Amino acid sequence: MAEFRKTTQYLLPVEKEQSSGYDIYPTHDLGENKIFADFDSLAKKIAGCRNVMIDGFIGTDFDGFSRNLSTALGKIGIEPIWWNTSAAMKPEEEINEMVKPYLGGDDPIFGFRSPLGLKDFFDQEKLGSIVPDKDAKMNIITGIGAALSNWEGCLIYIDLPKNELQFRARGGSVRNIGCKDADAPKKMYKRYYFNDWPVLNRHKKEIIGRIDIFVDGQRENDITWAEGNVIRAGLDKLAGNAFRVRPWFEPGAWGGQWIKNHIKSLPGDVPNYAWSFELIVPENGIIFGSGRKMLEISFDCIMYRAGENVVGKESYEAYGDEFPIRMDYLDNFSGGNLSIQCHPQKEFIQKNFGEVLTQEETYYILDCEPGAVVYLGFQDDIVPEKFEAALTESFRNGTELDVPKYINSEQAHKHDLFLIPPGTLHSSGRNNLVLEISTTPYIFTFKMYDWLALDLDGKPRPLNIKRAMENLCFDRKGEKIRKEHVCHPELLEKGCDWELWHMKTHEKHSYDVHRFVINSEVEANTEGKCHVLNLVEGNSAEVITRDGEKYHLNYAETLVVSAAAGSYRIVNTSGKEIMVVKAFMK
């Protein structure tokens, strides 16, 4: 029997409780009485509408939402005529054939970004035949693509955070677009990533300017909602200042204990936390607050609304709605080694997977135990053919790879930065907490060796030896690694109580990294670029934009300063020296 959601992670509460330290629910204030938290108030809001369209993201529980709204409408004497977009969907077999070219065949992980539009999934004649009953007091059409009906009336959009979608997929309570039954979670995720998300994101962008009511649909029976103009004004404010996205956390085969020990507001009944998705925006959300009430919408809404203000003219022209920088934590304190891996070259990822950006990584060591290492590049005497043969033998026979024979390792220390442009072999050895700074794509990891470890489902994780060999740079080895792939910080500027250091990235990186050392405060200018900040040393800081907006930053938290903010101050509120890392596009 299907579960509504399968996870130990807490559901975002309707109301925020006071907390100290790292804030897992960063909230942006809309003002008083802007967010509402029940179906009765929603029913009263739409009571005067003759026609209502209820659209939403994949995974939305439209049936449960409709039942609750129908009950609330009944209390005020309204019995609507209900319509459902599923009646106009093309047959499942036809949809499966339509999306098949983008799903990568038997590949368990990779496909190709779908160019399809949501209207391609509908029989246009059937959709056009769904018309409101002129004699009804209220007509409601509900389901994915309801806005495509083009009814004259109120448009409600139910958004669903992508982490919740994945929790529901693991429970078997959701489907892919046009599918009647649930599939294996990993298979559904691949179809979500390469087809459903691009399709529905394009649809969301098309309608975001005319949504009358945004609904947070992540709770089974409780909603929060706000008027469209209120949310759009909130997004505009963030796009001119700064914001934190909602992070989320996942256990993994190699995961560690640092996050569990340092972020006390997380559930403790998991074996480990491998990842903190600090700023992996294809899956993050933004939380708005009013009083104590919270409403979350997907990050992409701010890019669709005011993307150029967020990232700046140059980045927006280059990457469009794709936010180019990501930050996340890799925690393997008392855990295992990450897989030996590399990421695709830009031409490879564009040709084979349809991505705009590739993964250009750096490892910033936020914390580590003595003796921890980062695996980076090759030994001087590497022979590619022998390395591939050894990987293949290990995979086929389940034997250990003689890692030191082929692979270089570097000692890790707090605040080191290791440079990992595409094609660089790398892995974090155990007992590191890595702040991974990268360009945005994040699932395109070609694993070559996984230390014979099993995933949490008890199965080996897929390897991609062939693809890795097509992308690896075998000249990144020995002394070249220490010269070109281990950062050597340089002092750029200095004030009476602050310093600005250049954590110079590799020539193949499209972003750069600075680090502030601050005793009291420092002022910075965005110079038309988006800045991504992380407090890597010290308890707390305050970031104040030119408009006077204030953002509290705790240790290890990430803040995006929009390009349009112009200038901002970082104020040390720790009582001792702090350090703030800043990433930005070159």
C-alpha positions in Angstrom: 0.0 0.0 0.0 1.3 3.4 -1.0 2.5 5.9 1.7 1.8 9.6 1.2 5.5 10.4 1.8 8.4 8.1 2.8 11.1 10.0 4.8 12.1 10.8 8.3 12.5 14.5 7.3 10.1 16.9 8.9 7.2 18.4 6.9 7.4 22.2 6.7 5.1 23.4 9.5 2.4 25.9 8.8 3.8 28.1 11.5 7.5 28.8 12.3 8.8 28.2 15.8 11.7 30.3 17.2 15.0 28.5 16.8 18.7 29.3 17.4 21.7 28.5 15.3 21.5 27.2 11.7 17.9 28.0 10.4 16.4 25.2 8.3 13.4 27.3 7.5 14.8 30.7 6.3 11.7 33.0 5.9 11.2 36.2 4.0 8.6 38.6 5.4 5.6 39.7 3.3 4.0 41.7 6.1 1.0 41.0 8.3 -2.1 39.1 7.2 -0.6 38.2 3.8 -0.6 34.4 4.2 -3.7 32.4 5.1 -3.8 28.8 6.3 -7.1 27.1 5.7 -9.5 26.0 3.0 -12.4 28.1 4.5 -10.5 31.3 3.9 -9.7 30.2 0.4 -13.3 29.3 -0.3 -14.4 32.7 0.8 -11.8 34.4 -1.4 -13.0 32.7 -4.6 -16.7 32.7 -3.6 -17.5 35.4 -6.2 -15.7 33.7 -9.1 -17.9 32.0 -11.7 -14.9 30.0 -13.2 -11.9 28.7 -11.3 -8.8 27.0 -12.7 -6.7 25.0 -10.2 -3.3 24.2 -11.9 -0.2 22.9 -10.2 3.1 21.0 -10.3 3.6 17.3 -10.7 2.9 15.3 -7.5 0.2 17.7 -6.3 -2.7 15.8 -4.6 -5.4 17.4 -6.7 -8.0 14.9 -5.4 -7.4 15.7 -1.7 -7.2 19.4 -2.4 -10.5 19.3 -4.3 -12.3 17.3 -1.5 -11.2 19.8 1.1 -12.1 22.9 -1.0 -15.4 21.4 -1.9 -16.2 20.9 1.8 -15.3 24.5 2.5 -17.3 25.8 -0.4 -20.3 23.7 0.8 -20.2 25.6 4.2 -21.0 28.8 2.4 -23.6 27.3 0.1 -21.6 26.8 -3.1 -21.7 23.5 -4.9 -19.4 23.8 -7.9 -19.4 21.7 -11.1 -16.0 20.0 -11.2 -13.9 19.3 -14.3 -10.5 17.5 -14.5 -7.8 18.0 -17.1 -7.0 14.3 -17.0 -10.0 13.7 -19.2 -8.2 15.6 -22.0 -4.8 14.0 -21.6 -3.5 11.9 -24.5 -3.4 8.1 -23.9 -0.6 6.9 -21.6 0.9 4.8 -24.4 1.1 7.8 -26.7 2.7 10.0 -24.0 5.2 7.2 -23.2 6.3 7.1 -26.8 6.4 10.9 -27.0 8.8 11.2 -24.0 10.8 8.0 -24.8 13.6 9.8 -26.8 14.5 11.9 -23.7 14.7 9.1 -21.1 18.0 7.5 -22.0 16.7 4.0 -22.7 18.1 1.5 -20.2 20.5 4.0 -18.7 19.5 4.1 -15.0 20.5 7.8 -14.4 20.8 9.9 -17.5 18.5 11.1 -20.3 18.2 14.3 -22.3 16.4 17.5 -21.4 13.0 17.4 -23.0 12.0 20.3 -25.3 8.3 19.4 -25.1 5.6 21.8 -24.0 2.8 20.9 -21.7 0.2 21.3 -24.4 1.9 18.4 -26.2 0.5 16.1 -23.6 -3.1 17.0 -24.3 -5.6 16.2 -27.0 -6.4 19.8 -27.9 -9.9 18.9 -29.2 -10.8 17.3 -25.9 -9.3 20.1 -23.9 -11.2 22.7 -25.9 -14.4 20.8 -25.4 -14.2 21.4 -21.6 -16.2 24.6 -21.2 -17.9 26.1 -18.2 -21.6 25.4 -17.5 -23.3 28.8 -18.0 -26.0 28.0 -15.5 -23.6 26.8 -12.7 -22.9 29.1 -9.7 -19.2 28.0 -10.0 -17.2 25.9 -12.4 -13.8 24.5 -11.3 -11.3 22.8 -13.6 -8.5 21.1 -11.7 -5.3 19.2 -12.6 -2.0 19.7 -14.3 -2.4 22.2 -17.2 -5.7 23.6 -16.0 -4.5 27.1 -17.1 -4.4 25.7 -20.7 -8.2 25.6 -20.7 -8.0 29.4 -21.1 -11.2 29.9 -19.1 -12.0 33.4 -18.1 -11.7 33.3 -14.3 -9.5 32.9 -11.2 -6.2 31.0 -11.6 -5.0 29.1 -8.6 -1.5 27.4 -8.8 -0.5 24.7 -6.3 3.2 24.5 -6.0 5.1 21.5 -4.6 8.7 21.5 -3.4 10.8 19.0 -5.3 12.1 17.4 -2.2 8.6 16.6 -1.1 7.9 15.3 -4.6 10.8 12.8 -4.1 9.5 11.8 -0.7 6.1 11.1 -2.2 7.7 9.2 -5.0 9.5 6.9 -2.5 6.2 6.3 -0.9 4.5 5.4 -4.2 1.8 8.1 -3.9 2.7 10.1 -7.1 3.1 9.5 -10.8 4.8 11.0 -13.8 2.9 13.1 -16.2 0.3 11.0 -18.0 1.0 7.8 -16.1 -1.7 5.9 -14.2 0.7 3.9 -11.9 3.8 4.7 -9.8 7.1 3.3 -11.0 10.4 2.7 -9.1 11.4 6.0 -7.4 14.7 6.3 -9.2 13.1 5.6 -12.5 10.4 8.2 -11.8 13.1 10.7 -10.7 14.9 10.3 -14.0 11.7 11.0 -15.9 10.9 14.0 -13.6 14.4 15.5 -14.1 14.6 15.1 -17.9 11.0 15.5 -18.9 8.4 16.5 -16.3 10.3 19.3 -14.6 11.4 21.1 -17.8 7.9 20.8 -19.3 6.2 22.0 -16.2 8.8 24.7 -15.5 8.2 26.2 -18.9 4.4 26.1 -18.2 5.0 27.8 -14.9 7.0 30.6 -16.5 4.3 31.2 -19.1 1.5 31.7 -16.4 3.4 33.2 -13.4 2.3 36.7 -14.3 -1.4 35.8 -14.2 -1.6 33.5 -11.2 -4.3 34.9 -8.8 -3.5 32.7 -5.9 -0.4 30.7 -5.0 -0.9 27.6 -2.8 1.7 25.7 -0.9 0.6 22.1 -1.5 3.2 20.1 0.4 1.0 19.2 3.4 -1.6 16.5 3.0 -4.6 18.3 4.5 -3.2 21.7 5.5 -2.5 24.5 3.1 -1.1 28.0 3.1 -2.0 30.5 0.4 -1.4 34.1 -0.7 -2.6 36.4 -3.4 -0.5 36.4 -6.6 0.3 40.1 -6.5 1.6 39.7 -2.9 3.9 36.8 -4.0 5.1 38.7 -7.1 5.9 41.8 -5.0 7.8 39.6 -2.5 9.8 38.0 -5.4 10.6 41.5 -6.8 11.9 42.6 -3.4 14.2 39.6 -3.0 15.5 40.1 -6.6 16.5 43.6 -5.6 18.2 42.6 -2.3 19.1 39.2 -1.0 17.6 35.8 0.1 18.2 32.4 1.5 16.6 29.4 -0.1 15.3 26.5 2.0 18.0 23.9 2.4 17.1 20.2 2.6 19.1 17.2 3.8 19.6 13.6 2.7 21.3 10.6 4.1 23.6 8.6 1.8 25.8 5.5 1.6 28.9 7.4 2.6 27.2 10.0 4.8 28.7 11.3 8.0 27.8 12.8 11.4 28.9 16.5 11.3 25.5 17.8 10.1 23.7 15.7 12.7 25.9 17.0 15.5 25.9 20.7 14.4 22.3 21.3 13.1 20.2 20.3 16.1 16.8 21.2 14.5 17.0 18.2 12.1 15.5 14.8 12.7 18.1 12.6 14.5 16.6 9.2 13.6 18.6 8.7 10.4 21.9 6.9 10.1 23.7 9.9 8.7 23.4 13.0 6.6 25.5 12.9 3.4 24.2 16.1 1.8 22.9 19.5 2.7 21.3 21.0 -0.4 22.2 24.6 0.5 21.7 26.1 -2.9 20.9 23.5 -5.5 18.2 25.6 -7.1 16.6 23.1 -9.5 15.2 21.5 -6.2 15.2 24.4 -3.6 12.3 26.5 -2.6 11.9 30.0 -1.2 9.8 30.5 2.0 7.7 33.6 2.5 6.4 34.4 6.0 3.5 36.5 7.4 3.3 36.6 11.1 4.4 33.1 11.9 2.8 31.5 8.9 5.0 30.1 6.1 4.4 29.5 2.4 7.0 27.9 0.1 7.3 28.3 -3.6 9.9 26.9 -6.0 13.1 28.8 -6.5 12.6 29.1 -10.3 9.7 31.5 -9.7 12.2 34.3 -8.8 14.1 33.6 -12.0 10.9 33.6 -14.1 9.8 36.8 -12.4 13.1 38.8 -12.2 16.0 36.7 -13.3 18.1 39.5 -14.7 17.9 41.4 -11.4 19.0 38.3 -9.6 22.0 37.2 -11.6 22.8 40.4 -13.6 22.6 41.2 -17.3 25.7 39.3 -18.5 24.8 36.0 -16.7 21.2 36.3 -17.7 22.1 36.7 -21.4 24.5 33.7 -21.1 22.3 31.3 -19.1 18.8 32.6 -19.1 16.7 31.2 -16.3 19.4 28.9 -15.2 20.9 30.2 -11.9 24.6 29.5 -12.5 26.1 28.9 -9.0 25.4 26.2 -6.5 26.6 25.4 -3.0 26.0 22.2 -1.0 27.7 20.3 1.8 29.2 16.8 1.5 29.5 15.3 5.0 31.5 12.1 5.5 32.7 12.7 9.1 33.0 9.2 10.5 31.5 8.1 7.2 32.9 6.6 4.0 34.9 7.9 1.0 32.9 9.4 -1.8 33.1 7.6 -5.1 36.1 8.1 -7.4 34.4 10.3 -10.1 34.6 13.0 -12.6 32.2 15.4 -14.3 31.5 15.9 -18.1 33.2 18.5 -20.3 30.8 21.3 -21.3 30.6 20.1 -25.0 29.8 16.6 -23.8 27.0 17.6 -21.4 25.4 19.9 -24.0 25.5 17.3 -26.7 24.5 14.2 -24.7 22.2 15.6 -22.0 20.9 19.0 -23.3 22.3 21.0 -20.3 23.3 24.6 -20.6 26.0 24.4 -17.9 28.3 21.6 -16.8 29.7 20.9 -13.3 32.7 23.0 -12.6 33.5 22.1 -9.0 35.6 23.3 -6.1 35.9 21.7 -2.7 36.1 24.2 0.2 37.1 22.3 3.4 34.8 23.8 6.1 36.0 21.2 8.6 38.0 18.0 8.7 39.7 15.6 11.0 43.5 15.3 11.1 44.8 13.0 8.3 41.8 13.6 6.0 42.6 13.7 2.3 41.0 14.7 -1.0 41.7 12.4 -4.0 42.6 14.7 -6.9 44.1 13.8 -10.3 46.5 11.0 -11.1 49.9 9.7 -10.2 52.7 10.8 -12.5 53.1 7.4 -14.1 49.4 6.9 -15.0 48.6 4.9 -18.1 45.0 5.4 -19.2 44.5 2.0 -20.7 45.8 0.2 -17.5 43.6 2.4 -15.3 40.5 1.6 -17.3 41.4 -2.1 -17.3 41.8 -2.0 -13.5 38.4 -0.2 -13.1 36.7 -2.7 -15.3 38.2 -5.7 -13.4 37.1 -4.2 -10.1 33.5 -3.7 -11.4 33.2 -7.2 -12.9 34.8 -9.1 -10.1 33.9 -7.0 -7.1 37.6 -6.6 -6.2 39.2 -3.6 -4.5 41.0 -1.0 -6.7 44.6 -0.2 -5.8 43.7 3.5 -5.4 47.2 4.8 -4.4 48.7 3.1 -7.5 46.7 5.3 -9.9 45.3 8.2 -8.0 46.9 11.2 -6.3 45.8 12.4 -2.9 46.3 15.7 -1.1 46.1 16.4 2.7 43.0 18.4 3.6 43.0 21.3 6.1 40.3 23.7 7.2 39.7 26.5 4.7 41.6 24.7 1.9 40.1 25.1 -1.6 40.7 22.3 -4.2 40.0 23.1 -7.9 38.0 20.5 -9.8 37.2 21.7 -13.4 35.3 19.3 -15.7 37.3 16.1 -16.5 39.2 16.1 -13.2 39.3 12.8 -11.2 38.3 13.5 -7.6 36.8 12.3 -4.4 36.5 13.4 -0.8 38.2 11.0 1.6 36.3 10.3 4.8 36.3 12.8 7.7 35.8 15.9 5.6 33.0 18.4 5.6 33.1 19.8 2.1 31.4 23.0 1.0 31.0 22.2 -2.6 31.0 25.3 -4.8 30.1 24.7 -8.3 28.1 25.6 -11.4 24.5 24.4 -11.1 24.0 20.9 -12.6 24.4 18.3 -10.0 23.4 14.8 -11.1 26.1 14.4 -13.8 28.6 12.5 -11.8 30.5 9.7 -13.7 31.4 7.3 -11.0 34.4 5.0 -11.7 34.9 3.3 -8.4 32.7 3.2 -5.3 34.9 1.4 -2.8 32.6 -1.7 -3.2 30.0 0.2 -1.1 26.2 -0.4 -1.4 23.6 2.3 -1.6 21.0 2.7 1.2 18.7 0.3 -0.7 21.3 -2.4 -0.4 22.3 -2.3 -4.1 25.5 -1.1 -5.8 25.3 2.4 -7.2 25.6 2.6 -11.0 29.1 3.2 -12.4 29.9 5.1 -15.6 33.4 4.0 -16.5 33.1 4.5 -20.2 31.7 8.0 -20.0 34.3 8.9 -17.4 37.1 7.8 -19.7 35.7 10.0 -22.5 35.9 13.0 -20.2 39.0 12.5 -18.0 42.0 14.8 -18.4 45.0 12.4 -17.7 47.5 15.3 -17.8 46.1 16.5 -14.5 48.6 14.6 -12.3 51.5 14.9 -9.9 53.1 18.3 -9.5 50.6 19.9 -11.9 47.8 19.1 -9.4 49.6 20.9 -6.6 50.3 24.0 -8.8 47.0 24.3 -10.7 44.4 22.4 -8.7 45.2 23.4 -5.1 44.3 27.0 -4.4 47.0 29.4 -3.2 45.2 32.4 -1.7 46.4 35.9 -2.6 45.6 39.1 -0.6 43.6 41.5 -2.8 42.7 44.3 -0.5 43.1 45.3 3.1 41.3 47.7 5.4 41.9 48.6 9.0 39.9 45.6 10.2 39.2 43.5 7.2 41.0 41.6 4.4 39.8 40.4 1.0 41.6 37.3 -0.3 41.4 35.9 -3.8 40.8 32.1 -3.8 41.7 31.9 -7.4 39.9 29.2 -9.3 41.1 27.2 -12.3 41.2 28.8 -15.8 38.5 26.3 -16.8 36.1 27.6 -14.1 33.5 30.2 -15.1 33.2 31.4 -11.5 35.6 32.8 -9.0 35.9 32.8 -5.2 36.9 35.5 -2.7 37.1 35.2 1.1 36.6 38.1 3.5 38.3 38.1 6.9 36.3 40.6 9.0 36.7 41.9 12.5 34.0 44.6 12.4 32.4 45.2 9.0 33.2 45.5 5.3 31.3 47.0 2.3 31.1 45.2 -1.0 29.7 46.0 -4.4 28.0 43.5 -6.6 29.3 45.2 -9.8 26.3 43.8 -11.7 26.9 40.2 -10.6 25.1 37.9 -8.2 27.2 37.1 -5.0 26.7 33.8 -3.1 28.0 34.1 0.5 28.7 31.5 3.1 29.8 32.1 6.7 32.7 29.6 6.9 34.2 30.9 10.3 32.5 32.5 13.2 29.0 32.2 14.8 27.0 34.9 13.0 27.0 37.9 10.7 24.5 40.4 9.4 24.3 41.4 5.7 22.7 44.7 5.1 21.8 45.8 1.5 21.8 49.3 0.1 18.0 49.4 0.6 18.5 48.7 4.3 17.2 45.1 4.2 18.9 43.0 6.9 19.7 39.3 6.7 21.1 37.3 9.7 23.6 34.7 8.7 24.6 31.8 11.1 27.7 29.7 10.7 27.6 27.5 7.6 24.5 29.3 6.2 24.3 30.4 2.5 22.9 33.8 1.3 22.4 35.0 -2.3 22.9 38.7 -2.8 21.1 39.7 -6.0 23.1 41.6 -8.7 20.5 44.4 -8.5 21.3 45.0 -4.8 24.3 47.1 -5.9 26.1 47.3 -2.6 25.9 45.6 0.8 27.7 45.5 4.1 28.8 42.4 6.0 28.7 43.1 9.8 30.5 40.8 12.2 28.1 39.9 15.1 30.2 37.1 16.4 32.4 38.9 18.9 35.5 37.4 17.2 37.0 37.3 13.7 34.8 35.8 11.0 35.4 34.6 7.5 32.9 34.8 4.6 33.3 33.0 1.3 31.9 34.8 -1.8 31.4 33.0 -5.1 30.5 34.9 -8.3 30.6 34.4 -12.1 33.8 35.7 -13.7 
